[in-house]
Amino acid sequence: MLPALFLYLTLVDNVRVLISQHDLAAAERAVQAYRKQSGSTPECAAALSWLARGALDARQLDQADAYAIETRKLSDQLLHTRKLDADPWLPTAVGAAIEVHAQVLAARGERGDAVEFLRQQLALFRTTSVNERIQKDINLLSLEGKPAPALEEAEWLGPKPASLAALRGHPVLLFFWAHWCGDCKAEVAILAEIRRLFAPKGLAVIAPTRLYGYAAQGAQAAPPAEKKYIEAVWRQYYAPLNDVPAPMGAGNFLQYGASTTPTLVLIDAAGVVRFYHPGAISGPELAAHIQAVLKPTR
């Protein structure tokens, strides 16, 4: 019998808790029990996708791929009767199934096949909400060592952003953030210290953000109202970075695959990506990557 707390959680919540406790077997039993009682629902597909991620984190590659394949098969069946983004669970299921299969391929030494698979999936799902996530996975496998994509600069907060081309000769740190993102706010102190240490050595910081269609407490907001809300968030929570240019545009997030916020991208003085990191990062780790980029080449 599940603990009383679990009775008040969704299936996905239950599975995530069990995976965080490294109990993949119990998580699988929870999915099987739900499926027997409620059938193969979109939430079941999302829960299966979390099993795939849990197995991947445990380096159980065959099991992870099996879960990913099962998730995708179930999701494809469900997509016969509904649109991907009309359901709250299916984007999670499909995105994770694609991501895990690609990561399994890469872990097996088949990086080229993984990138090709992801590009095929990007073409298939380009007009859906999972496109940024797929682009992120492509970037994780292939962006480092490649020229940094240009940024859209038509709208911005703070000072007018310079183009990446105009910043050649300087290393550049991109900090992709979202107004609703707690981890982004927690990164502010780290970035302020990074700027203190490395701005005198030429480091430029740019903080791209975007509109999401909602503002405070998830209330729907038209673009002008959301932009005004983002400006208020920027002034309140990002004060140490208010002199950093913050270009606004969904295209930047799509180009860099910033489906995870924060995402940090370090570009060297020649305009080449040297570090691509979805998620929060510690100050010492980020400083080490910047220091490596600043070292003169021989």
VMD Tcl script that draws the C-alpha trace (Angstrom):
set ca {
  {0.00 0.00 0.00}
  {1.24 3.49 -0.84}
  {1.84 6.00 1.99}
  {-1.12 8.30 2.67}
  {0.69 11.25 1.10}
  {0.81 9.44 -2.25}
  {-2.98 9.22 -2.35}
  {-3.13 12.98 -2.92}
  {-0.54 13.14 -5.70}
  {-0.95 12.60 -9.42}
  {0.55 9.50 -10.97}
  {3.39 11.57 -12.39}
  {4.08 13.12 -8.97}
  {4.16 9.65 -7.38}
  {6.56 8.35 -10.00}
  {8.86 11.34 -9.69}
  {9.00 10.97 -5.90}
  {9.85 7.27 -6.17}
  {12.51 7.93 -8.81}
  {14.06 10.62 -6.60}
  {14.28 7.89 -3.95}
  {16.02 5.63 -6.50}
  {13.19 3.12 -6.36}
  {12.59 2.53 -10.04}
  {10.87 -0.81 -9.39}
  {8.24 0.80 -7.16}
  {7.76 3.57 -9.73}
  {7.12 0.97 -12.43}
  {4.61 -0.83 -10.19}
  {2.76 2.45 -9.66}
  {2.50 2.95 -13.43}
  {1.33 -0.61 -14.00}
  {-1.32 -0.33 -11.27}
  {-2.59 2.95 -12.70}
  {-2.66 1.55 -16.24}
  {-4.63 -1.50 -15.10}
  {-7.21 0.69 -13.39}
  {-7.40 3.75 -15.67}
  {-6.03 2.59 -19.00}
  {-3.38 4.07 -21.28}
  {-4.03 7.76 -20.71}
  {-1.79 10.73 -21.58}
  {-0.77 10.95 -17.93}
  {0.28 7.31 -18.10}
  {2.48 8.16 -21.10}
  {4.04 11.04 -19.15}
  {4.70 8.74 -16.18}
  {6.33 6.19 -18.49}
  {8.59 8.95 -19.77}
  {9.74 9.60 -16.21}
  {10.58 5.92 -15.87}
  {12.75 6.32 -18.97}
  {14.55 9.29 -17.42}
  {14.98 7.46 -14.13}
  {16.53 4.45 -15.84}
  {18.81 6.71 -17.87}
  {20.00 8.50 -14.73}
  {20.74 5.06 -13.25}
  {22.74 4.24 -16.42}
  {20.40 1.35 -17.23}
  {20.57 2.09 -20.94}
  {18.60 -0.87 -22.27}
  {15.81 -0.33 -19.76}
  {15.76 3.42 -20.43}
  {15.43 2.86 -24.16}
  {12.69 0.27 -23.63}
  {10.70 2.77 -21.54}
  {11.30 5.49 -24.14}
  {10.08 3.26 -26.96}
  {7.01 2.25 -24.95}
  {6.29 5.91 -24.16}
  {6.56 6.91 -27.80}
  {4.35 4.03 -28.95}
  {1.63 4.96 -26.47}
  {1.95 8.67 -27.29}
  {1.64 8.03 -31.02}
  {-1.55 6.04 -30.40}
  {-2.99 8.90 -28.35}
  {-2.03 11.45 -31.00}
  {-4.40 9.78 -33.44}
  {-7.29 11.35 -31.54}
  {-5.85 14.62 -30.18}
  {-3.26 17.30 -30.93}
  {0.01 17.25 -29.02}
  {-0.32 20.70 -27.45}
  {-4.02 20.32 -26.68}
  {-3.09 17.94 -23.86}
  {-1.09 18.87 -20.72}
  {0.77 15.54 -20.52}
  {1.67 14.59 -24.10}
  {4.39 17.21 -24.70}
  {6.21 15.88 -21.64}
  {5.84 12.28 -22.81}
  {6.89 12.85 -26.41}
  {9.73 15.22 -25.56}
  {11.21 12.89 -22.96}
  {10.86 9.80 -25.18}
  {12.81 11.56 -27.94}
  {15.40 12.91 -25.52}
  {16.06 9.60 -23.76}
  {16.39 7.60 -26.99}
  {18.91 10.15 -28.32}
  {20.90 10.12 -25.09}
  {20.98 6.32 -25.09}
  {22.35 6.37 -28.64}
  {25.00 8.90 -27.64}
  {25.95 6.90 -24.53}
  {26.47 3.87 -26.75}
  {28.92 5.84 -28.89}
  {26.43 6.54 -31.68}
  {26.49 10.34 -31.41}
  {26.05 10.90 -35.14}
  {22.98 8.67 -35.21}
  {21.61 10.48 -32.16}
  {21.95 13.89 -33.82}
  {20.39 12.62 -37.05}
  {17.47 11.12 -35.10}
  {16.93 14.40 -33.28}
  {16.98 16.39 -36.51}
  {14.35 14.08 -37.97}
  {12.20 14.58 -34.88}
  {12.71 18.35 -35.03}
  {11.35 18.35 -38.58}
  {8.40 16.26 -37.45}
  {7.55 18.42 -34.41}
  {8.83 21.84 -35.54}
  {5.45 23.55 -35.10}
  {4.83 22.16 -31.60}
  {5.97 23.06 -28.10}
  {8.60 20.29 -28.00}
  {10.73 21.94 -30.70}
  {12.86 23.89 -28.19}
  {13.51 20.75 -26.19}
  {14.61 18.83 -29.29}
  {16.88 21.71 -30.33}
  {18.35 21.71 -26.82}
  {19.18 18.02 -27.20}
  {20.78 18.66 -30.59}
  {22.85 21.46 -29.07}
  {23.95 19.28 -26.16}
  {25.41 16.82 -28.64}
  {26.71 19.14 -31.34}
  {26.79 22.88 -30.57}
  {30.07 23.03 -28.65}
  {32.86 23.76 -31.10}
  {30.48 25.36 -33.61}
  {29.92 29.07 -34.40}
  {27.32 30.62 -32.10}
  {23.98 31.35 -33.82}
  {23.15 35.06 -34.12}
  {20.65 36.57 -31.68}
  {17.45 38.43 -32.52}
  {17.74 41.97 -31.16}
  {14.55 43.75 -32.24}
  {13.23 44.06 -28.66}
  {15.15 44.21 -25.41}
  {15.32 45.24 -21.78}
  {18.17 47.36 -20.43}
  {20.81 48.73 -22.78}
  {20.58 48.00 -26.50}
  {22.32 44.67 -27.16}
  {25.31 44.49 -29.46}
  {25.32 41.69 -32.01}
  {27.51 38.68 -31.36}
  {29.45 39.63 -34.48}
  {30.18 43.05 -32.99}
  {31.46 41.36 -29.81}
  {34.12 39.31 -31.59}
  {37.34 39.61 -29.68}
  {35.48 39.24 -26.37}
  {34.23 36.08 -24.72}
  {30.44 36.23 -24.27}
  {28.24 34.52 -21.69}
  {24.57 34.08 -22.64}
  {22.16 33.69 -19.72}
  {18.72 32.54 -20.92}
  {16.12 33.26 -18.24}
  {12.35 33.37 -17.74}
  {10.26 35.66 -15.54}
  {8.69 32.67 -13.75}
  {11.98 30.82 -13.16}
  {13.14 30.49 -9.54}
  {16.44 28.89 -10.53}
  {17.14 31.89 -12.76}
  {16.69 34.28 -9.85}
  {18.99 32.10 -7.72}
  {21.69 32.41 -10.40}
  {21.81 36.23 -10.16}
  {24.33 36.39 -7.31}
  {26.57 33.91 -9.12}
  {26.46 35.94 -12.33}
  {27.12 39.17 -10.48}
  {30.29 37.64 -9.02}
  {31.26 36.24 -12.42}
  {30.99 39.72 -13.90}
  {33.05 41.20 -11.06}
  {35.79 38.68 -11.73}
  {35.80 38.52 -15.50}
  {34.31 41.70 -16.96}
  {37.66 43.47 -16.43}
  {39.18 40.68 -18.55}
  {36.78 41.31 -21.42}
  {33.80 39.06 -20.66}
  {30.48 40.33 -22.00}
  {27.18 39.03 -20.59}
  {23.87 38.99 -22.49}
  {20.63 37.83 -20.85}
  {18.03 36.72 -23.46}
  {14.45 36.28 -22.32}
  {11.07 35.86 -23.99}
  {7.31 36.18 -23.68}
  {5.31 33.17 -22.50}
  {1.76 34.49 -22.74}
  {1.19 34.93 -19.02}
  {2.29 37.10 -16.12}
  {1.88 36.99 -12.34}
  {0.42 33.75 -10.93}
  {-0.04 32.34 -14.43}
  {-2.65 34.91 -15.48}
  {-2.93 35.20 -19.25}
  {-1.39 38.41 -20.57}
  {-1.17 40.09 -23.96}
  {2.39 40.92 -25.11}
  {2.42 44.57 -23.92}
  {1.17 43.60 -20.46}
  {3.56 40.67 -20.16}
  {6.52 42.78 -21.27}
  {5.64 45.36 -18.60}
  {5.51 42.55 -16.03}
  {8.87 41.16 -17.19}
  {10.41 44.62 -16.86}
  {9.18 44.78 -13.25}
  {10.59 41.31 -12.51}
  {13.91 42.31 -14.12}
  {14.18 45.44 -11.99}
  {13.20 43.68 -8.75}
  {14.98 40.33 -8.91}
  {17.81 40.97 -11.37}
  {19.01 44.39 -10.13}
  {22.72 43.45 -10.20}
  {22.29 42.63 -13.91}
  {20.12 45.58 -14.93}
  {22.97 47.06 -16.98}
  {23.18 43.80 -18.96}
  {21.38 43.81 -22.33}
  {18.40 41.44 -22.35}
  {17.12 40.79 -25.89}
  {13.54 39.47 -26.02}
  {12.41 36.90 -28.55}
  {11.19 33.34 -28.79}
  {13.48 32.82 -31.78}
  {16.57 33.06 -29.58}
  {15.21 30.35 -27.30}
  {14.38 28.13 -30.25}
  {17.76 28.66 -31.91}
  {19.62 27.79 -28.73}
  {17.16 25.16 -27.54}
  {16.63 26.96 -24.25}
  {13.64 24.88 -23.16}
  {15.34 24.66 -19.75}
  {15.88 27.87 -17.81}
  {18.38 28.96 -16.97}
  {20.51 27.89 -19.92}
  {24.07 29.21 -20.03}
  {26.14 29.36 -23.20}
  {29.80 30.44 -23.23}
  {31.19 31.75 -26.51}
  {34.88 32.39 -27.04}
  {36.47 35.50 -28.55}
  {36.31 33.93 -32.02}
  {32.53 33.44 -31.77}
  {32.65 29.69 -31.16}
  {30.52 27.96 -28.52}
  {32.77 26.40 -25.89}
  {30.23 25.47 -23.20}
  {26.51 24.74 -23.38}
  {24.70 24.08 -20.10}
  {20.93 23.76 -19.59}
  {20.10 24.30 -15.92}
  {21.64 26.03 -12.93}
  {25.39 25.94 -12.39}
  {27.68 26.69 -9.47}
  {29.95 29.72 -9.47}
  {33.22 27.75 -9.31}
  {32.21 25.48 -12.21}
  {31.18 28.39 -14.41}
  {34.31 30.35 -13.46}
  {36.50 27.40 -14.47}
  {34.95 27.28 -17.94}
  {35.36 31.03 -18.40}
  {38.96 30.90 -17.20}
  {39.69 28.18 -19.76}
  {38.24 30.34 -22.55}
  {40.29 33.33 -21.42}
  {43.58 31.43 -21.58}
  {45.64 32.62 -24.56}
  {46.02 30.08 -27.34}
  {49.54 29.10 -28.46}
}
mol new
graphics top color blue
foreach p $ca { graphics top sphere $p radius 0.5 }
foreach p [lrange $ca 0 end-1] q [lrange $ca 1 end] { graphics top cylinder $p $q radius 0.2 }
display resetview
